Amino acid sequence: MNLLPRPWVPPYAPDMLAMYQRDGHWNTVTDIDSLSDLCLDHNNLVWAEVDTNDIPDGLLPKLAEEFSLHELAVEDAVHARQRPKLERYPNHLFVVFQQLNEEDDQLEASQIACFIGDRWIFALHSGADRSLAEARRRWNEDEMEVTDGALSLLHTLLDVVVDDYQGVADRLEATTEDLEEIALATFNAPIQRQVYQVKQHLARLRRYALPASRVLDPLLDHVETASDETRHYFRDISDHLSRISEQVRQLDDLIQAVLDLVRGEQSNALNEVTKKLTSWAAIIAVPTFIASVYGMNLHLLPDGPDIINFYFVLGMMGGAAGWLYFVFKKKHWL
């Protein structure tokens, strides 16, 4: 939800938002041609954003010209499948990171590509409205005095995204603990689908959250001239990412342990069935063997004195079957 006051959408670009801060207050930009002049005034701090899913024709080349954006960076910003990264160009930095969205029980990434100058940021995103709206809300709510230009805005945006990663990690941790309790309490619980879903979410979180350190580590080197307060803020985000990385590794180990537990229970259940089948097969096999040998050498029901042999064979078959049943029962195979 956009908590900034209306109107924020300028008339020249229905899908673009542009604003600038001066003396701690945000103002709407109403003319795209004025962006260059606003950026040149060091008393201003300029923010502009466009959703690449609905970008108007001709707007991106115009913005690339206004902000003097490198063509390779623009190409990477438009193709929303980039890894988290930071690249330096002569007149701006190019930073890419992702917002994670939970859609249809899946984690889907929405790319945010930021072009960063001394006093301006231009963001191209692919449906990352939630993070951008929250960042604007914080800027507008705090009415902060920006001491380090665009770096202060970037810090807020990165902080919003990393907080979002933390929320995803916490939800996965709660789900993992619930699955662990179910696996321990319920024999052969049907939770394989949920376990694999958690592992899939962890893999997606690891893919986008952990490499974000590639952005922060070189960025910390870049902000050597920034104020100590701003550097502390960026270090705090870096520490937060480190905690998330450790949490993801621990959750991966835990969910793998839950999966091993489920597989172990399935294997034990299969072993129990196998032992019972083996026991009954042995109980049946011995009398069958005796009967087959007897049947090949004697009549089924002999006459005269040989009738004793018939009852002897029956007794042997029954005794062997009973003895085997007793042995397997004692071993808890039956």
PAPABA-372362 format. One record per residue (C-alpha): residue in three letters; chain; x, y, z. Coordinates in Angstrom, 2 decimals, m for minus. Layout:
BEGIN
+-----+-------+---------+---------+---------+
: res : chain :       u :       v :       w :
+-----+-------+---------+---------+---------+
: ALA :     A :       X :       Y :       Z :
...
+-----+-------+---------+---------+---------+
//
This chain:
BEGIN
+-----+-------+---------+---------+---------+
: res : chain :       u :       v :       w :
+-----+-------+---------+---------+---------+
: MET :     A :    0.00 :    0.00 :    0.00 :
: ASN :     A :    1.36 :    3.40 :   m0.98 :
: LEU :     A :    1.18 :    5.64 :    2.08 :
: LEU :     A :    2.60 :    8.73 :    0.37 :
: PRO :     A :    0.24 :   11.66 :   m0.22 :
: ARG :     A :   m1.43 :   12.01 :   m3.62 :
: PRO :     A :   m0.77 :   12.90 :   m6.34 :
: TRP :     A :    2.46 :   10.96 :   m6.77 :
: VAL :     A :    2.04 :    9.93 :  m10.42 :
: PRO :     A :    3.06 :   12.65 :  m12.89 :
: PRO :     A :    0.88 :   13.24 :  m15.96 :
: TYR :     A :    3.59 :   12.60 :  m18.57 :
: ALA :     A :    4.22 :    8.95 :  m17.56 :
: PRO :     A :    1.27 :    7.06 :  m16.04 :
: ASP :     A :    3.52 :    4.24 :  m14.84 :
: MET :     A :    6.39 :    6.34 :  m13.53 :
: LEU :     A :    6.89 :    7.90 :  m10.14 :
: ALA :     A :    9.40 :   10.72 :   m9.69 :
: MET :     A :   10.02 :   13.00 :   m6.72 :
: TYR :     A :   12.74 :   15.04 :   m5.12 :
: GLN :     A :   13.60 :   16.03 :   m1.58 :
: ARG :     A :   14.60 :   19.52 :   m0.58 :
: ASP :     A :   14.96 :   20.78 :    2.99 :
: GLY :     A :   13.68 :   17.46 :    4.33 :
: HIS :     A :   10.41 :   17.49 :    2.36 :
: TRP :     A :    9.44 :   15.44 :   m0.69 :
: ASN :     A :    7.94 :   17.04 :   m3.79 :
: THR :     A :    6.44 :   15.51 :   m6.91 :
: VAL :     A :    8.26 :   15.95 :  m10.23 :
: THR :     A :    5.83 :   17.06 :  m12.92 :
: ASP :     A :    8.16 :   17.33 :  m15.92 :
: ILE :     A :   10.54 :   14.60 :  m17.05 :
: ASP :     A :   12.77 :   17.17 :  m18.74 :
: SER :     A :   13.42 :   18.80 :  m15.37 :
: LEU :     A :   15.07 :   15.71 :  m13.87 :
: SER :     A :   18.51 :   16.64 :  m15.16 :
: ASP :     A :   18.30 :   20.12 :  m13.70 :
: LEU :     A :   17.06 :   18.76 :  m10.38 :
: CYS :     A :   19.98 :   16.31 :  m10.25 :
: LEU :     A :   22.50 :   19.08 :  m10.90 :
: ASP :     A :   21.27 :   21.04 :   m7.87 :
: HIS :     A :   23.15 :   19.57 :   m4.89 :
: ASN :     A :   20.42 :   20.79 :   m2.56 :
: ASN :     A :   18.05 :   18.26 :   m4.11 :
: LEU :     A :   17.80 :   14.50 :   m3.77 :
: VAL :     A :   15.97 :   12.90 :   m6.71 :
: TRP :     A :   14.14 :    9.58 :   m6.77 :
: ALA :     A :   12.47 :    8.03 :   m9.84 :
: GLU :     A :   11.05 :    4.56 :  m10.41 :
: VAL :     A :    9.45 :    2.67 :  m13.29 :
: ASP :     A :    7.89 :   m0.80 :  m13.45 :
: THR :     A :    9.42 :   m2.60 :  m16.43 :
: ASN :     A :    6.23 :   m4.65 :  m16.83 :
: ASP :     A :    4.27 :   m1.52 :  m17.81 :
: ILE :     A :    6.89 :    0.90 :  m19.05 :
: PRO :     A :    5.57 :    3.33 :  m21.69 :
: ASP :     A :    7.20 :    3.31 :  m25.13 :
: GLY :     A :   10.02 :    5.79 :  m25.44 :
: LEU :     A :   10.25 :    6.52 :  m21.72 :
: LEU :     A :   13.30 :    4.36 :  m20.97 :
: PRO :     A :   15.51 :    5.90 :  m23.68 :
: LYS :     A :   14.47 :    9.33 :  m22.44 :
: LEU :     A :   15.36 :    8.47 :  m18.85 :
: ALA :     A :   18.64 :    6.85 :  m19.92 :
: GLU :     A :   19.52 :   10.11 :  m21.66 :
: GLU :     A :   18.42 :   12.27 :  m18.71 :
: PHE :     A :   20.45 :   10.23 :  m16.19 :
: SER :     A :   23.32 :    9.35 :  m18.61 :
: LEU :     A :   22.87 :    5.64 :  m17.93 :
: HIS :     A :   25.25 :    3.07 :  m19.39 :
: GLU :     A :   23.61 :    0.96 :  m22.08 :
: LEU :     A :   24.84 :   m2.34 :  m20.65 :
: ALA :     A :   23.37 :   m1.51 :  m17.26 :
: VAL :     A :   20.06 :   m0.53 :  m18.87 :
: GLU :     A :   19.98 :   m3.85 :  m20.74 :
: ASP :     A :   20.58 :   m5.77 :  m17.48 :
: ALA :     A :   17.88 :   m3.75 :  m15.71 :
: VAL :     A :   15.27 :   m4.58 :  m18.34 :
: HIS :     A :   16.05 :   m8.33 :  m18.30 :
: ALA :     A :   14.73 :   m9.25 :  m14.87 :
: ARG :     A :   16.79 :  m12.42 :  m14.30 :
: GLN :     A :   20.01 :  m10.92 :  m13.00 :
: ARG :     A :   21.93 :  m12.10 :   m9.97 :
: PRO :     A :   22.42 :   m9.67 :   m7.04 :
: LYS :     A :   25.38 :   m7.51 :   m7.99 :
: LEU :     A :   27.01 :   m4.08 :   m7.89 :
: GLU :     A :   28.82 :   m2.56 :  m10.85 :
: ARG :     A :   30.60 :    0.77 :  m11.16 :
: TYR :     A :   30.23 :    3.02 :  m14.20 :
: PRO :     A :   31.83 :    6.43 :  m14.81 :
: ASN :     A :   28.92 :    8.52 :  m13.52 :
: HIS :     A :   26.82 :    6.09 :  m11.50 :
: LEU :     A :   26.63 :    2.80 :   m9.62 :
: PHE :     A :   24.39 :   m0.04 :  m10.79 :
: VAL :     A :   22.90 :   m2.25 :   m8.05 :
: VAL :     A :   20.63 :   m5.26 :   m8.56 :
: PHE :     A :   18.75 :   m7.17 :   m5.87 :
: GLN :     A :   15.41 :   m8.99 :   m5.58 :
: GLN :     A :   12.18 :   m8.77 :   m3.64 :
: LEU :     A :   10.72 :  m12.21 :   m2.83 :
: ASN :     A :    6.97 :  m12.76 :   m3.22 :
: GLU :     A :    4.96 :  m15.75 :   m1.98 :
: GLU :     A :    2.72 :  m16.73 :   m4.91 :
: ASP :     A :    0.82 :  m20.03 :   m5.18 :
: ASP :     A :    2.98 :  m21.61 :   m2.45 :
: GLN :     A :    6.13 :  m20.60 :   m4.32 :
: LEU :     A :    8.75 :  m17.90 :   m3.80 :
: GLU :     A :    9.01 :  m15.70 :   m6.88 :
: ALA :     A :   11.58 :  m12.95 :   m7.33 :
: SER :     A :   10.86 :   m9.40 :   m8.46 :
: GLN :     A :   14.03 :   m7.63 :   m9.57 :
: ILE :     A :   14.96 :   m4.14 :   m8.41 :
: ALA :     A :   17.72 :   m2.48 :  m10.44 :
: CYS :     A :   18.97 :    0.86 :   m9.13 :
: PHE :     A :   21.11 :    3.42 :  m10.93 :
: ILE :     A :   22.76 :    5.54 :   m8.24 :
: GLY :     A :   24.39 :    8.91 :   m8.61 :
: ASP :     A :   25.60 :   11.33 :   m5.94 :
: ARG :     A :   22.18 :   12.93 :   m5.42 :
: TRP :     A :   19.80 :   10.73 :   m7.39 :
: ILE :     A :   18.49 :    7.17 :   m7.74 :
: PHE :     A :   16.59 :    5.76 :  m10.68 :
: ALA :     A :   14.99 :    2.35 :  m10.02 :
: LEU :     A :   13.72 :   m0.08 :  m12.65 :
: HIS :     A :   11.74 :   m2.90 :  m11.07 :
: SER :     A :    9.58 :   m5.83 :  m12.18 :
: GLY :     A :    6.60 :   m5.68 :   m9.84 :
: ALA :     A :    8.48 :   m4.92 :   m6.61 :
: ASP :     A :    5.88 :   m2.36 :   m5.53 :
: ARG :     A :    5.70 :   m3.62 :   m1.94 :
: SER :     A :    9.34 :   m2.91 :   m1.07 :
: LEU :     A :    9.43 :    0.41 :   m2.90 :
: ALA :     A :    6.20 :    1.57 :   m1.25 :
: GLU :     A :    7.56 :    0.66 :    2.19 :
: ALA :     A :   10.80 :    2.53 :    1.49 :
: ARG :     A :    8.86 :    5.63 :    0.37 :
: ARG :     A :    6.71 :    5.36 :    3.47 :
: ARG :     A :    9.79 :    5.41 :    5.69 :
: TRP :     A :   11.29 :    8.36 :    3.84 :
: ASN :     A :    8.04 :   10.31 :    3.99 :
: GLU :     A :    7.22 :    9.34 :    7.58 :
: ASP :     A :   10.63 :   10.22 :    8.97 :
: GLU :     A :   11.06 :   13.35 :    6.82 :
: MET :     A :   14.72 :   12.58 :    7.26 :
: GLU :     A :   17.52 :   14.94 :    6.53 :
: VAL :     A :   19.69 :   13.02 :    4.10 :
: THR :     A :   23.35 :   13.53 :    4.95 :
: ASP :     A :   24.92 :   11.23 :    2.37 :
: GLY :     A :   22.68 :   11.77 :   m0.61 :
: ALA :     A :   21.52 :    8.75 :   m2.56 :
: LEU :     A :   23.37 :    6.33 :   m0.25 :
: SER :     A :   20.92 :    7.13 :    2.54 :
: LEU :     A :   17.99 :    6.29 :    0.25 :
: LEU :     A :   19.70 :    3.09 :   m0.88 :
: HIS :     A :   20.25 :    2.05 :    2.71 :
: THR :     A :   16.53 :    2.37 :    3.47 :
: LEU :     A :   15.58 :    0.36 :    0.38 :
: LEU :     A :   18.11 :   m2.39 :    1.13 :
: ASP :     A :   16.97 :   m2.46 :    4.75 :
: VAL :     A :   13.36 :   m3.00 :    3.61 :
: VAL :     A :   14.37 :   m5.87 :    1.31 :
: VAL :     A :   16.56 :   m7.56 :    3.92 :
: ASP :     A :   13.78 :   m7.23 :    6.52 :
: ASP :     A :   11.53 :   m8.97 :    4.00 :
: TYR :     A :   14.10 :  m11.78 :    3.67 :
: GLN :     A :   14.09 :  m12.10 :    7.46 :
: GLY :     A :   10.31 :  m12.44 :    7.48 :
: VAL :     A :   10.50 :  m15.24 :    4.90 :
: ALA :     A :   13.23 :  m17.00 :    6.91 :
: ASP :     A :   11.20 :  m16.73 :   10.14 :
: ARG :     A :    8.09 :  m18.18 :    8.49 :
: LEU :     A :   10.14 :  m21.07 :    7.08 :
: GLU :     A :   11.63 :  m21.67 :   10.53 :
: ALA :     A :    8.17 :  m21.85 :   12.12 :
: THR :     A :    6.97 :  m24.24 :    9.40 :
: THR :     A :   10.04 :  m26.43 :    9.82 :
: GLU :     A :    9.53 :  m26.68 :   13.58 :
: ASP :     A :    5.87 :  m27.63 :   13.06 :
: LEU :     A :    6.85 :  m30.36 :   10.59 :
: GLU :     A :    9.47 :  m31.64 :   13.02 :
: GLU :     A :    6.85 :  m31.95 :   15.78 :
: ILE :     A :    4.46 :  m33.75 :   13.43 :
: ALA :     A :    7.17 :  m36.17 :   12.28 :
: LEU :     A :    8.11 :  m37.01 :   15.89 :
: ALA :     A :    4.53 :  m37.32 :   17.14 :
: THR :     A :    2.83 :  m39.12 :   14.27 :
: PHE :     A :    4.17 :  m42.33 :   12.80 :
: ASN :     A :    4.48 :  m42.23 :    9.02 :
: ALA :     A :    2.91 :  m38.75 :    8.82 :
: PRO :     A :    2.22 :  m37.69 :    5.20 :
: ILE :     A :    4.36 :  m34.53 :    5.26 :
: GLN :     A :    6.76 :  m35.23 :    2.41 :
: ARG :     A :    5.13 :  m32.63 :    0.17 :
: GLN :     A :    5.42 :  m29.90 :    2.82 :
: VAL :     A :    9.04 :  m30.85 :    3.54 :
: TYR :     A :   10.01 :  m30.60 :   m0.12 :
: GLN :     A :    8.15 :  m27.28 :   m0.38 :
: VAL :     A :   10.18 :  m25.87 :    2.52 :
: LYS :     A :   13.39 :  m27.10 :    0.90 :
: GLN :     A :   12.36 :  m25.42 :   m2.35 :
: HIS :     A :   11.68 :  m22.13 :   m0.55 :
: LEU :     A :   15.03 :  m22.36 :    1.24 :
: ALA :     A :   16.79 :  m22.93 :   m2.07 :
: ARG :     A :   15.12 :  m19.84 :   m3.56 :
: LEU :     A :   15.90 :  m17.74 :   m0.46 :
: ARG :     A :   19.52 :  m18.92 :   m0.58 :
: ARG :     A :   19.71 :  m18.06 :   m4.26 :
: TYR :     A :   18.71 :  m14.41 :   m3.79 :
: ALA :     A :   19.38 :  m13.48 :   m0.16 :
: LEU :     A :   22.84 :  m14.92 :    0.39 :
: PRO :     A :   24.45 :  m13.41 :   m2.74 :
: ALA :     A :   23.22 :   m9.98 :   m1.60 :
: SER :     A :   26.50 :   m9.75 :    0.29 :
: ARG :     A :   28.07 :   m9.29 :   m3.16 :
: VAL :     A :   26.30 :   m5.95 :   m3.18 :
: LEU :     A :   27.04 :   m4.87 :    0.37 :
: ASP :     A :   30.71 :   m5.84 :    0.61 :
: PRO :     A :   31.90 :   m3.70 :   m2.35 :
: LEU :     A :   29.36 :   m1.03 :   m1.40 :
: LEU :     A :   30.98 :   m0.69 :    2.01 :
: ASP :     A :   34.29 :   m0.10 :    0.23 :
: HIS :     A :   32.62 :    2.48 :   m2.00 :
: VAL :     A :   31.17 :    4.50 :    0.90 :
: GLU :     A :   34.53 :    5.16 :    2.55 :
: THR :     A :   33.91 :    8.89 :    2.17 :
: ALA :     A :   30.40 :    8.64 :    3.64 :
: SER :     A :   29.61 :    9.62 :    7.20 :
: ASP :     A :   30.29 :    7.18 :   10.02 :
: GLU :     A :   26.56 :    6.95 :   10.69 :
: THR :     A :   25.80 :    5.85 :    7.13 :
: ARG :     A :   28.62 :    3.29 :    7.21 :
: HIS :     A :   27.26 :    1.90 :   10.48 :
: TYR :     A :   23.83 :    1.55 :    8.88 :
: PHE :     A :   25.25 :   m0.41 :    5.93 :
: ARG :     A :   27.29 :   m2.62 :    8.27 :
: ASP :     A :   24.09 :   m3.33 :   10.20 :
: ILE :     A :   22.44 :   m4.59 :    6.99 :
: SER :     A :   25.52 :   m6.71 :    6.27 :
: ASP :     A :   25.33 :   m8.24 :    9.76 :
: HIS :     A :   21.62 :   m8.86 :    9.28 :
: LEU :     A :   22.32 :  m10.71 :    6.03 :
: SER :     A :   24.98 :  m12.79 :    7.79 :
: ARG :     A :   22.42 :  m13.82 :   10.41 :
: ILE :     A :   19.92 :  m14.74 :    7.71 :
: SER :     A :   22.59 :  m16.79 :    5.93 :
: GLU :     A :   23.34 :  m18.70 :    9.12 :
: GLN :     A :   19.62 :  m19.18 :    9.76 :
: VAL :     A :   19.12 :  m20.56 :    6.25 :
: ARG :     A :   21.97 :  m23.04 :    6.72 :
: GLN :     A :   20.57 :  m24.21 :   10.05 :
: LEU :     A :   17.08 :  m24.57 :    8.59 :
: ASP :     A :   18.46 :  m26.53 :    5.67 :
: ASP :     A :   20.13 :  m28.95 :    8.10 :
: LEU :     A :   16.98 :  m29.20 :   10.22 :
: ILE :     A :   14.58 :  m29.80 :    7.32 :
: GLN :     A :   16.99 :  m32.41 :    5.95 :
: ALA :     A :   16.92 :  m34.09 :    9.37 :
: VAL :     A :   13.10 :  m34.07 :    9.27 :
: LEU :     A :   13.21 :  m35.57 :    5.78 :
: ASP :     A :   15.66 :  m38.25 :    6.95 :
: LEU :     A :   13.35 :  m38.98 :    9.88 :
: VAL :     A :   10.36 :  m39.43 :    7.57 :
: ARG :     A :   12.38 :  m41.63 :    5.24 :
: GLY :     A :   13.68 :  m43.63 :    8.20 :
: GLU :     A :   10.13 :  m44.24 :    9.44 :
: GLN :     A :    9.11 :  m45.34 :    5.96 :
: SER :     A :   12.09 :  m47.68 :    5.80 :
: ASN :     A :   11.28 :  m49.12 :    9.23 :
: ALA :     A :    7.66 :  m49.67 :    8.20 :
: LEU :     A :    8.82 :  m51.44 :    5.06 :
: ASN :     A :   11.20 :  m53.59 :    7.09 :
: GLU :     A :    8.36 :  m54.61 :    9.41 :
: VAL :     A :    6.24 :  m55.68 :    6.46 :
: THR :     A :    9.19 :  m57.53 :    4.93 :
: LYS :     A :    9.88 :  m59.40 :    8.18 :
: LYS :     A :    6.24 :  m60.50 :    8.48 :
: LEU :     A :    6.12 :  m61.67 :    4.89 :
: THR :     A :    9.41 :  m63.52 :    5.32 :
: SER :     A :    8.22 :  m65.17 :    8.54 :
: TRP :     A :    4.98 :  m66.44 :    7.05 :
: ALA :     A :    6.79 :  m67.56 :    3.91 :
: ALA :     A :    9.19 :  m69.64 :    6.05 :
: ILE :     A :    6.33 :  m71.07 :    8.12 :
: ILE :     A :    4.54 :  m72.16 :    4.95 :
: ALA :     A :    7.68 :  m73.29 :    3.10 :
: VAL :     A :    8.82 :  m75.96 :    5.60 :
: PRO :     A :    5.53 :  m77.91 :    5.71 :
: THR :     A :    5.28 :  m77.54 :    1.94 :
: PHE :     A :    8.74 :  m79.06 :    1.53 :
: ILE :     A :    7.89 :  m81.98 :    3.82 :
: ALA :     A :    4.60 :  m82.59 :    2.03 :
: SER :     A :    6.28 :  m82.53 :   m1.39 :
: VAL :     A :    8.92 :  m85.09 :   m0.36 :
: TYR :     A :    6.27 :  m87.31 :    1.25 :
: GLY :     A :    3.99 :  m87.06 :   m1.76 :
: MET :     A :    6.71 :  m88.16 :   m4.19 :
: ASN :     A :    7.50 :  m91.36 :   m2.29 :
: LEU :     A :    4.27 :  m92.56 :   m0.67 :
: HIS :     A :    0.59 :  m92.71 :   m1.36 :
: LEU :     A :   m1.42 :  m89.85 :    0.05 :
: LEU :     A :   m3.23 :  m92.15 :    2.48 :
: PRO :     A :   m1.36 :  m95.52 :    2.83 :
: ASP :     A :   m3.13 :  m98.71 :    3.84 :
: GLY :     A :   m2.25 : m100.93 :    6.77 :
: PRO :     A :    0.69 : m100.27 :    9.03 :
: ASP :     A :    1.96 :  m97.40 :    6.82 :
: ILE :     A :   m0.88 :  m95.21 :    8.11 :
: ILE :     A :    1.42 :  m94.38 :   11.03 :
: ASN :     A :    3.87 :  m92.74 :    8.62 :
: PHE :     A :    1.09 :  m90.48 :    7.34 :
: TYR :     A :    0.22 :  m89.20 :   10.80 :
: PHE :     A :    3.91 :  m88.89 :   11.60 :
: VAL :     A :    4.40 :  m86.62 :    8.59 :
: LEU :     A :    1.39 :  m84.52 :    9.55 :
: GLY :     A :    2.79 :  m84.13 :   13.04 :
: MET :     A :    6.19 :  m83.18 :   11.67 :
: MET :     A :    4.63 :  m80.50 :    9.43 :
: GLY :     A :    2.54 :  m79.08 :   12.26 :
: GLY :     A :    5.46 :  m79.18 :   14.70 :
: ALA :     A :    7.82 :  m77.44 :   12.27 :
: ALA :     A :    5.27 :  m74.74 :   11.52 :
: GLY :     A :    4.53 :  m74.22 :   15.23 :
: TRP :     A :    8.21 :  m74.06 :   16.13 :
: LEU :     A :    8.91 :  m71.50 :   13.41 :
: TYR :     A :    5.94 :  m69.41 :   14.53 :
: PHE :     A :    7.25 :  m69.45 :   18.11 :
: VAL :     A :   10.77 :  m68.43 :   17.01 :
: PHE :     A :    9.57 :  m65.54 :   14.80 :
: LYS :     A :    7.13 :  m64.37 :   17.46 :
: LYS :     A :    9.89 :  m64.30 :   20.03 :
: LYS :     A :   12.03 :  m62.18 :   17.68 :
: HIS :     A :    9.06 :  m59.80 :   17.16 :
: TRP :     A :    8.89 :  m60.58 :   13.48 :
: LEU :     A :    5.20 :  m61.45 :   13.84 :
+-----+-------+---------+---------+---------+
//
